[in-house]
Amino acid sequence: MISKTHAFKFNASFINIMSKKTFEDLIKEVHEKGICQECGGCVSFCRSAEYDIIGFKDPYAPPEYIHKDQCLECGICYIICPQTHILDDELNKTYKFTDYNSMPIGHYEEIYSCQAIDKDFLEKGTDGGVVNSILNFMIEKKLIDGAIVSKTYAPFSREANFAKSKSDLLQSSGTNLDISPQLDGVQKHSTYTHSIPKLNRYKFNKLAVIGTPCQFNTIRCMQDLGVTPSENIEICLGLFCYETFIFEKSQIEKFEKEFKIKFSDIKKINIKEDVIFKLIDDGIGEKIVHIPFNHLKKYMRPACNACNDFTNIYADISFGGLSSPDKYTTVITRTEKGKKLFSQILDAGILKCTDLDSKTKKTMIKLISEFSQSKIQRKEEFMKNIV
């Protein structure tokens, strides 16, 4: 449904596109080329979503027609897809972004390296427990009713979850995994979380969303067009994302043999300059293994090759482990809303931030830029072979 207050956004060029492009075109131009990132925007924001016109028959494959004969052919699904790039100019203007060559990490206000004061969030957090600390602050201050977060059920297996309390947030952290019972029940393991479809269940709440670059690209398109329930998203907290990993059961055996790591021994997964595995070791107690990204290429979701956004340029605040020390989170404030919220967080004293001089900040930005440029180059090479 289109909000009346945003109806003016549908200018003549959009209407022209909408009259010509449908989900059928999305299938041909995106799905069949293998570049669908499965963000779920086309499914969740379909004008007839309640009638199941399109949907995920397979949660690990692009969406499909369910009731094709009832499609309104309105074109919204085509416009909001992050792979059609229809609204790029609009979004780049709004979020002060020019291009990846001059701004590889996107527009930003400030960069920090922080960790949670709360011991529970710090212990269970992937890096410094910063994101959950911010969410808990917003929930306690009633700035939001809850948050769409990612809950880890097994190594490389996550699902979207709604959190409205500290207890919910701690359970969603899921870094200390008791995963042996789940391994047989999970047919596929993926680090990708379908957060957007979860929005429809809580469309009358004021929400925070934790998501990847492709998800926020879609959400920002929806907010730009004023399509329900995008107006209920209060804040977008974006994660750095180099790639998503996905495993069939047969690949688990290959992975275990190649890296001499048993899935049942994985206690925690972290991502900085490489992928870090903390393993249960009966003889030692805990063992840490580092695996470079390029060694995990065969386990990467192919569509990730078609994305060039590493730092989540359309988020209000971006977060990642890269360029910060162990147990610290790199925080990049981007929008005025994000800057204002983080100022409140710092004033509340719930985070400990390191003092960063100009040289240290420059080093951090350089490293993040290098990863961003690597992802940009990867897409350029990949797209040369896409017909």
C-alpha angles and dihedrals in degrees: 000000000000118000113237091223090061099040091109089069089076098085125175095274092054092047089051091052092045091053091055108033127066140165086277088065090048090056092051099041100037115011098044090047090057095240101112108124093199092231090154095228096124090052098043099042098040108133087233097039092135089063095054096237091161131011149149108282086172114029090212097051134063116282119268140201112278099173104011094169090064096051113126090209088221095149098228091122090056095047096050097045109114089221097059093056093206095144099036094112092049093049095043090054092049094047096040095243123145110175141319094253094063097027109030093166095038129238114322139174101204142346126222141175111216147159135199121266090207106090094211093056092043093051096046098035121107091232120350101340090246100135094052091046090055092047092049090051091051092048093048092048089047092238086133135018092222146315138256103231139167119256120198115221100169138350108304091001122111138161133193114258136183114234124190102160142038089258091055091049093050091049090050092052087075096172096133097064127201091188109150095095092050099052096081093045097052113081095187131021119212135166089210117102122203096223101155098063088054090064093073092064091058102033093136094055132086102245143191115209128205110202154142127266095262091051094051092046088060094042092051090050089053092048090048090053093040097235119165131279093020091087089068093064105101100178137008114214107189130203125216106250127191096164145330121244122217129183133194113203091256090055092054089065091049091049093049092049096044097049099024090236124133115214089221090060096053110112100168140002123206133174126212123126086340138001112287122203122195108200135194107244117186092201097047107017097237135020127193123211125185120205122185117233093242090059089059096051095113090058095050121107104253094224090064086074087070094059124086100180112101102160101042098249096192096053123108088227127007126210137192144142095240117113094009126099123253113298092017130105126216109230124195118187113206115164131045088249091053093046092050093048094049090049088056090049093052092047089052090058096227094128134056112215126191118235105253118198120203093263093053092047090050090052091049093049091047092055094045090047091053091055090045092051091048090056091046091052091046091056093047091054093044095049092053087073096046112100 
